[in-house]
């Protein structure tokens, strides 16, 4: 194996660990997830994990980075749409499409924010807050482009509605909560 191939393999293994950390932490929560759980989900020997991530908190930070990259990917794709209202409606459609996951585990970012917000140290909680702020800023930009007054308040309304419907779908184990509330959000966006 050439040096270039080793570097590529190491990068791929790190990405698998990041992705596995995001999925596993979302399903199990930070406190219940072990490094061994993440290693198993990534199909990486446990001892190899420490080469890439020294602590579980490093893996949680990697999971947050994975969520950030996914948010950037989603919003980047939505930015290709010419109409900001359509971008927002497609965002809502994407949330609703994830209703079965929300029923089982809640919103990935929302559940992390709730769990990490209870910790005494704030570095990971701050990183979660940064992720939420990125989403709010993107949504606010769409409302601003639509010429809406108070685009920041509208962004909080929309993202808050998503967090609420995700939480309720999870608590009630009812995916129809997401479907119904997503339709209401879409109608609301059309009314603006």
Steps between C-alpha positions, in 0.01 A plus 500: 500500500639840403519790740219672310279192533572483875403865540177441304418190705562690825276784379226252408524333839477836677189588292342163587564569868348849474192368323465210745539741793221721364264205448580323825487808721167593340353155566639442848584842639841627603509350848391149393734483201844348545804521280457128440144562371631752248790276398259213442266720294794620288645147468829621648698322773453684831873552541516681165244758612753659736729572205235740367311608812653503849179525702127442470450876502727520194264253332197705606668808353556297181130406501411869523737572213327227299163668570649836395623351173158348435332834567740671257430234239123534538496879500747506211266284294201713601690815400494370142123561494418847364219587745561544875143393585555178306830448688319526832219272387753241383675527837170418669445211256842365595413518868173319442677235291707420810189444714568132569845586635348782706245257645776263611771744608386864469687769310875430493599857583215563742567188704872580514426858605269382778746241627818707473331810640476323835876458535703728719769558235373691204734435205284228342179682591642811334580296188141374494375856539721603208339233284151628589612858432621394152157358419326809640726729296426309180123505565516869594678575169213336311238708681711812444521421126120468501484854641332387821509728804686355798667216311689399814174446692351305210810279493458423871132424438575255218793323665316495834197344331724229356656429838157485658349267243808278516480482879127426495535236228766333713307528828173381348667248266280641224650589160174668400588787734784585262278457194219721635725770642717499188187568292411787735847647468484475121160674498639767733796558266260531205297760693793733556 
